[in-house]
Amino acid sequence: STRRVSCGVGSAGVLSVVSGSLVIGEIVSRAAGLFTRRAAEGGLAMAVTVEESLPRVSADAERMAQAVANLIGNAVKFTPAGGRVAIEARSRGEVIVVSVAPEPVIAGGSNVAAN
């Protein structure tokens, strides 16, 4: 089922949120695909790991895709050439975790996970 919620956002107007059932792994994979070429052109490796059989979640698909794409876009934009962007969607108990981790190159040429 789909549910529409409107939230006031100050003088900017109304933010409309459409809640529905979605597969977060598909959203993460699609968002990552938007940045594959840009990452390659910037000399970056991208690793996308989506746990199989993630449960459906209730969320606004458009807003969720926008949030994930913003995280990936920022990681690609600010990770230096030679680095890596690790994108992951997995479950931890009843929680689904989506992470975007830039891994810049350090002296010596190896990647190190940013904490």
Order of alpha helices (4+ residues) and beta strands (2+ residues): beta-beta-alpha-alpha-beta-beta-alpha-beta-beta
